[in-house]
Amino acid sequence: MKETRVRKLNSHASGGTGPVVYLMSRDQRVQDNAALTAAQEYALERKRPLLVFFSLFTQPVGRLMQQYEFMLTGLKEVEEQLHANGIGFLLRTGTPEQTVPAVLHEYDACALFLDFSPLRNATTTRVTLAQTLQIPVFEVDATHVVPLWVASDREEFAARTLRPKIHRVLERYLVAPEPVVRHPFPLETQPVDWSAAHDALRAPRPAFYAPPFEPGEAAASRLLREFIKDRLERYGEDRNKPHLNGTSGLSPYLHFGQLSALRAVLTVREAVRSAPKAVRDSAEAFIEELVVRRELAANYCYYQKNYTSLDGAKPWARQTLYKHTSDPREFIYSLDEFEQAATHEPAWNAAQRELLTTGKMHGYMRMYWAKKILEWTATPQEAIEIAVYLNDRYHLDGFEANGYAGIMWAIAGVHDRPWFERPVYGSIRYMNANGLRRKFDLDAYIRAWSGGQLRI
Ligand SMILES: Cc1cc2nc3c(=O)[nH]c(=O)nc-3n(C[C@H](O)[C@H](O)[C@H](O)COP(=O)(O)OP(=O)(O)OC[C@H]3O[C@@H](n4cnc5c(N)ncnc54)[C@H](O)[C@@H]3O)c2cc1C
C-alpha cells in the first residue's frame, strides 16, 4: 500500500549527483513520516545522502509569534533526530519557490520529495516545483491515514458518501510505518541558527495568548498516551461537553505534523484490542473524527478550491443564504468586537476568550461560535471572512483544512443538509445557547472563561 502514498509529479528520470532532498512542510516529524521514509528508500537504492530542508516563510501571514515558537521548537527536535541518523537538515528563509531551486542547485540534488497538504498554496507550490525543476519530483501523502487521492477522486457530498470509501480500504492502510534508519551515506550540515530564524519572523506576540501545549514530536506522543490512559474510555460520552477536558487535545500536533494520524489510530486500536465493547466504541468514535471527518475536510479543500467563499457552498445553501441576506439582524458586530469577545452573549464571549488565551477552542463551541458569526454579521460572505480570520489567527491548529471545512459547514451548509427555514440562516442548521445548555453545563464553561477585557 505504501507505494500508493507516493505520486511522481513530473517525467524526469534522473537528477544530479548529490543527495535526495525532502522539502519538509506539512509533516514536521522524523518518525512515522512516509515522505521521509520514501525519500530515504530512494536515497538508499541509489547510495545517496539524504537532506531534509525547511523553507521558513517570514512575511506576515496572520500568525502569532507563539505559534511560530511552537513550530520552531518542534523543528529543532527534528534537526537533532536527523543529525543523530546521519541525515542533513537545512532551514532557509523564503517561499519554497524562492529557496528550493537554490538548495537543489547548491547540492546538485538527485530528486525532490514533497509532503502533501490539500490547501491551495501548497498545491500551487507542488505544481510549480514539479513543472520548473529538471529533476524527478515526488509528492507523498504522509498526513492522511488513507491517502487523499486513494480515498476519493472527487469532492464528496458528505461524511456518509466518503465513509464507505474510506472503510473499504482502511484496514489495508493500518500498517505501522517503517522507522527511519541510520543513513549509511551521511551528510553533515551546519546546525541551524534558531535564534536568527526566530528573529527573522515578524509576528505579534500578545501577552494574553498562552497556549498550554508543549511542542514537539515527543510531547505529542506523551499527550497521545495520556489521552488513551485517562480520557479515551469516556471520549464517546464526553467529547461534546466543553466544560470537561474530554477530547484528545491533539489537533495542534496534527496541524504541525508533529504527530502522525496513522500512528494515533494504530496506538488507539492496539490499546483497546481486548477492552470491553463500550471502550472499543469510544475508540471508534475517536477514529471517525481523526480519519473520516479529518479526511472529509481535506477532500473538500483539495477538490473545492473556493473553500473560503460562499462560492464553495452547494447551490441550495447559496440560494437560501442569498434569499435571507437582507433579513434584519438583531445584532451586528464588527471584526473588532468579535475579536475582543465583546458581544452581548456570554457563551460566545467565553468561547472567544478560551481561544484568545489558550489557542484552542473546544470543538463543540467552534460550531456555535461560527454560526453566531453568521447571525451577527451583515452578509454570509463577511461572516466567512471574519470566522476564517479569527480561526486562523488564534487557533494553534489554524490554517488547516478542518478549519475551512468546519467554518463552511457552520455558515454555508457544506457536508450538511437543509433544515427548517428561519430568518438570516435560511435553511442552514441553527444553534442557540439553550441547545448548548441542554447538552452540557454551559454555566460552568462560561465561568471558566469569563474575565475582564483583554488588551488585543
Ligand atoms: C467552525 C469550526 C472551526 C474549526 N477549526 C479547526 C481548525 O482550525 N483546525 C482543526 O484542526 N480543526 C478545526 N475544527 C475541527 C474540530 O473542532 C477540531 O479538530 C477539534 O476541536 C480539535 O480538538 P481535539 O484534537 O481535542 O479533538 P478530538 O475530538 O480529540 O479529535 C481528534 C482529531 O480528529 C480530528 N477532528 C475532530 N473533529 C473534527 C471535525 N469536526 N472535522 C475535521 N476533523 C476533526 C482533528 O484532527 C482532531 O485533532 C473546526 C471545527 C469547526 C466547526
The ligand as an SDF file (V2000), in Angstrom:
LIG
                    3D

 53 58  0  0  0  0  0  0  0  0999 V2000
  -16.0230   26.3920   12.9240 C   0  0  0  0  0  0  0  0  0  0  0  0
  -15.0150   25.3050   13.1050 C   0  0  0  0  0  0  0  0  0  0  0  0
  -13.6660   25.6060   13.0220 C   0  0  0  0  0  0  0  0  0  0  0  0
  -12.7010   24.5930   13.1910 C   0  0  0  0  0  0  0  0  0  0  0  0
  -11.3810   24.9310   13.0520 N   0  0  0  0  0  0  0  0  0  0  0  0
  -10.4380   23.9460   13.0860 C   0  0  0  0  0  0  0  0  0  0  0  0
   -9.0780   24.2470   12.8340 C   0  0  0  0  0  0  0  0  0  0  0  0
   -8.7050   25.3970   12.5560 O   0  0  0  0  0  0  0  0  0  0  0  0
   -8.1810   23.2260   12.9100 N   0  0  0  0  0  0  0  0  0  0  0  0
   -8.5550   21.9450   13.2240 C   0  0  0  0  0  0  0  0  0  0  0  0
   -7.7050   21.0510   13.2890 O   0  0  0  0  0  0  0  0  0  0  0  0
   -9.8490   21.6360   13.4200 N   0  0  0  0  0  0  0  0  0  0  0  0
  -10.8040   22.5840   13.3610 C   0  0  0  0  0  0  0  0  0  0  0  0
  -12.1130   22.2550   13.5680 N   0  0  0  0  0  0  0  0  0  0  0  0
  -12.4780   20.8390   13.7830 C   0  0  0  0  0  0  0  0  0  0  0  0
  -12.5120   20.3950   15.2680 C   0  0  0  0  0  0  0  0  0  0  0  0
  -13.2920   21.2880   16.0110 O   0  0  0  0  0  0  0  0  0  0  0  0
  -11.0970   20.3240   15.8700 C   0  0  0  0  0  0  0  0  0  0  0  0
  -10.2920   19.4840   15.0540 O   0  0  0  0  0  0  0  0  0  0  0  0
  -11.0980   19.7300   17.2650 C   0  0  0  0  0  0  0  0  0  0  0  0
  -11.8720   20.5370   18.1200 O   0  0  0  0  0  0  0  0  0  0  0  0
   -9.6610   19.6500   17.7710 C   0  0  0  0  0  0  0  0  0  0  0  0
   -9.5950   19.2710   19.1100 O   0  0  0  0  0  0  0  0  0  0  0  0
   -9.0940   17.8340   19.5470 P   0  0  0  0  0  0  0  0  0  0  0  0
   -7.8680   17.4460   18.8330 O   0  0  0  0  0  0  0  0  0  0  0  0
   -9.0690   17.8420   21.0490 O   0  0  0  0  0  0  0  0  0  0  0  0
  -10.3150   16.9640   19.0210 O   0  0  0  0  0  0  0  0  0  0  0  0
  -10.6630   15.4240   19.1530 P   0  0  0  0  0  0  0  0  0  0  0  0
  -12.1330   15.3550   19.3610 O   0  0  0  0  0  0  0  0  0  0  0  0
   -9.8100   14.7410   20.1220 O   0  0  0  0  0  0  0  0  0  0  0  0
  -10.4210   14.8680   17.6890 O   0  0  0  0  0  0  0  0  0  0  0  0
   -9.2090   14.2590   17.2660 C   0  0  0  0  0  0  0  0  0  0  0  0
   -8.8510   14.7740   15.9050 C   0  0  0  0  0  0  0  0  0  0  0  0
   -9.8690   14.4440   14.9650 O   0  0  0  0  0  0  0  0  0  0  0  0
   -9.9880   15.4950   14.0050 C   0  0  0  0  0  0  0  0  0  0  0  0
  -11.3210   16.1150   14.1060 N   0  0  0  0  0  0  0  0  0  0  0  0
  -12.0930   16.2210   15.1970 C   0  0  0  0  0  0  0  0  0  0  0  0
  -13.2410   16.8600   14.8910 N   0  0  0  0  0  0  0  0  0  0  0  0
  -13.1740   17.1680   13.5870 C   0  0  0  0  0  0  0  0  0  0  0  0
  -14.0330   17.8300   12.6660 C   0  0  0  0  0  0  0  0  0  0  0  0
  -15.2310   18.2910   13.0320 N   0  0  0  0  0  0  0  0  0  0  0  0
  -13.6310   17.9870   11.3900 N   0  0  0  0  0  0  0  0  0  0  0  0
  -12.4460   17.5040   10.9810 C   0  0  0  0  0  0  0  0  0  0  0  0
  -11.5810   16.8750   11.8050 N   0  0  0  0  0  0  0  0  0  0  0  0
  -11.9430   16.7060   13.0770 C   0  0  0  0  0  0  0  0  0  0  0  0
   -8.9350   16.5360   14.3510 C   0  0  0  0  0  0  0  0  0  0  0  0
   -7.7910   16.2790   13.5950 O   0  0  0  0  0  0  0  0  0  0  0  0
   -8.7250   16.2900   15.8300 C   0  0  0  0  0  0  0  0  0  0  0  0
   -7.4800   16.7330   16.3040 O   0  0  0  0  0  0  0  0  0  0  0  0
  -13.1030   23.2560   13.4250 C   0  0  0  0  0  0  0  0  0  0  0  0
  -14.4640   22.9580   13.5160 C   0  0  0  0  0  0  0  0  0  0  0  0
  -15.4080   23.9650   13.3580 C   0  0  0  0  0  0  0  0  0  0  0  0
  -16.8700   23.6180   13.4490 C   0  0  0  0  0  0  0  0  0  0  0  0
  1  2  1  0
  2  3  1  0
  2 52  2  0
  3  4  2  0
  4  5  1  0
  4 50  1  0
  5  6  2  0
  6  7  1  0
  6 13  1  0
  7  8  2  0
  7  9  1  0
  9 10  1  0
 10 11  2  0
 10 12  1  0
 12 13  2  0
 13 14  1  0
 14 15  1  0
 14 50  1  0
 15 16  1  0
 16 17  1  0
 16 18  1  0
 18 19  1  0
 18 20  1  0
 20 21  1  0
 20 22  1  0
 22 23  1  0
 23 24  1  0
 24 25  2  0
 24 26  1  0
 24 27  1  0
 27 28  1  0
 28 29  2  0
 28 30  1  0
 28 31  1  0
 31 32  1  0
 32 33  1  0
 33 34  1  0
 33 48  1  0
 34 35  1  0
 35 36  1  0
 35 46  1  0
 36 37  1  0
 36 45  1  0
 37 38  2  0
 38 39  1  0
 39 40  1  0
 39 45  2  0
 40 41  1  0
 40 42  2  0
 42 43  1  0
 43 44  2  0
 44 45  1  0
 46 47  1  0
 46 48  1  0
 48 49  1  0
 50 51  2  0
 51 52  1  0
 52 53  1  0
M  END
$$$$
